[in-house]
Amino acid sequence: MQISEFQQWTKETDSNTQWDLLTTPQLLCHLTEEIGEVAQALNRIYAYTEGEAREKQRANLALELLDAFWFLVKIANKFDVNLDLEAKNFVERAANWGDEHHSKLVRGLRNLDTELSTAKNKLDLRYDGE
């Protein structure tokens, strides 16, 4: 299914079920709730480091991401935003990002590494092989 098809399906479903009557603040509250559930799913993935429990949490993450996306689509529909077109435009802009974005990524990862190392040292954590 393409983004435009999902957006149209959402529009039709919302019209049929009257979900289209939700106000923008209500939609934003639902979206915020779903983003919280995405964060909770990520926390649980990191808590369950292996096995079936971790896979169950990964499956839950997929569901929560879709729930959040669904509310983003509802907001886009409320303001007649063509997500398919905007996604295409985004990809075109991203093609021109170049080295500046790579440098920001490297800088961010180095900062994260420093922060994690500081926390590790404060907790006196020892990893296998260290």
C-alpha positions as CSV (number, residue, x, y, z in Angstrom):
1,M,0.0,0.0,0.0
2,Q,1.3,3.4,-0.9
3,I,1.2,6.4,1.5
4,S,-1.5,8.1,-0.7
5,E,-3.6,4.9,-0.5
6,F,-3.3,4.7,3.3
7,Q,-4.1,8.5,3.5
8,Q,-7.2,8.0,1.4
9,W,-8.3,4.9,3.3
10,T,-7.9,6.9,6.6
11,K,-9.9,9.8,5.2
12,E,-12.8,7.5,4.1
13,T,-12.7,5.4,7.3
14,D,-12.7,8.5,9.5
15,S,-15.6,10.0,7.6
16,N,-17.6,6.7,7.9
17,T,-16.8,6.4,11.7
18,Q,-17.0,10.1,12.5
19,W,-13.3,10.1,13.6
20,D,-13.0,13.1,11.3
21,L,-14.9,15.1,13.9
22,L,-12.0,15.1,16.3
23,T,-10.4,18.5,16.7
24,T,-6.8,19.2,16.0
25,P,-5.9,19.3,19.7
26,Q,-7.6,16.0,20.3
27,L,-5.6,14.5,17.4
28,L,-2.4,15.9,18.8
29,C,-3.2,14.4,22.2
30,H,-3.8,11.0,20.6
31,L,-0.5,11.4,18.7
32,T,1.4,12.3,21.8
33,E,-0.1,9.3,23.6
34,E,1.1,7.0,20.8
35,I,4.6,8.5,20.8
36,G,4.7,7.8,24.5
37,E,3.8,4.2,23.7
38,V,6.6,4.1,21.1
39,A,9.0,5.3,23.8
40,Q,7.7,2.6,26.2
41,A,8.2,-0.1,23.5
42,L,11.8,1.1,22.9
43,N,12.5,1.0,26.6
44,R,11.2,-2.5,26.8
45,I,13.3,-3.7,23.8
46,Y,16.4,-2.5,25.6
47,A,15.2,-4.1,28.9
48,Y,14.8,-7.5,27.2
49,T,18.1,-8.2,25.6
50,E,17.4,-11.5,24.0
51,G,14.9,-14.2,23.0
52,E,11.2,-14.4,22.6
53,A,10.5,-11.5,25.0
54,R,12.6,-9.1,22.9
55,E,11.0,-10.2,19.7
56,K,7.5,-9.7,21.3
57,Q,8.6,-6.1,22.2
58,R,9.9,-5.5,18.6
59,A,6.5,-6.6,17.2
60,N,4.8,-4.2,19.7
61,L,7.1,-1.4,18.5
62,A,5.9,-1.9,15.0
63,L,2.2,-1.6,16.1
64,E,2.9,1.5,18.1
65,L,4.8,3.1,15.2
66,L,1.8,2.5,13.0
67,D,-0.6,3.9,15.5
68,A,1.5,7.1,15.7
69,F,1.7,7.2,11.9
70,W,-2.1,6.8,11.7
71,F,-2.6,10.0,13.8
72,L,0.0,11.9,11.8
73,V,-2.0,10.9,8.7
74,K,-5.2,12.1,10.4
75,I,-3.6,15.5,11.1
76,A,-2.3,15.7,7.5
77,N,-5.8,15.0,6.2
78,K,-7.3,17.7,8.4
79,F,-5.0,20.2,6.7
80,D,-5.1,18.7,3.2
81,V,-1.4,17.8,3.2
82,N,-0.5,15.4,0.5
83,L,1.9,13.1,2.3
84,D,2.8,11.2,-0.8
85,L,4.0,14.4,-2.5
86,E,5.7,15.6,0.6
87,A,7.6,12.3,1.0
88,K,8.8,12.6,-2.6
89,N,9.9,16.2,-2.0
90,F,11.7,15.1,1.1
91,V,13.6,12.4,-0.7
92,E,14.7,15.0,-3.3
93,R,15.9,17.4,-0.6
94,A,17.7,14.6,1.2
95,A,19.7,13.8,-2.0
96,N,21.4,17.2,-1.6
97,W,22.3,16.8,2.1
98,G,25.9,15.8,1.5
99,D,28.8,16.0,3.9
100,E,27.3,18.5,6.3
101,H,24.7,16.0,7.6
102,H,27.3,13.3,7.8
103,S,29.5,15.6,10.0
104,K,26.6,16.3,12.2
105,L,25.9,12.6,12.6
106,V,29.5,11.8,13.5
107,R,29.6,14.7,16.0
108,G,26.3,13.6,17.6
109,L,27.6,10.0,17.9
110,R,30.8,11.2,19.5
111,N,28.8,13.3,22.0
112,L,26.6,10.3,22.7
113,D,29.7,8.1,23.2
114,T,31.2,10.6,25.6
115,E,27.9,10.8,27.6
116,L,27.6,7.0,27.8
117,S,31.2,6.6,28.8
118,T,30.7,9.2,31.6
119,A,27.6,7.3,32.8
120,K,29.4,4.0,32.6
121,N,32.3,5.3,34.6
122,K,30.0,6.8,37.3
123,L,28.2,3.4,37.6
124,D,31.5,1.5,37.5
125,L,30.0,-0.8,34.8
126,R,32.2,-3.6,33.5
127,Y,31.4,-5.1,30.1
128,D,32.6,-8.5,29.0
129,G,35.9,-8.2,27.3
130,E,36.9,-5.0,29.0
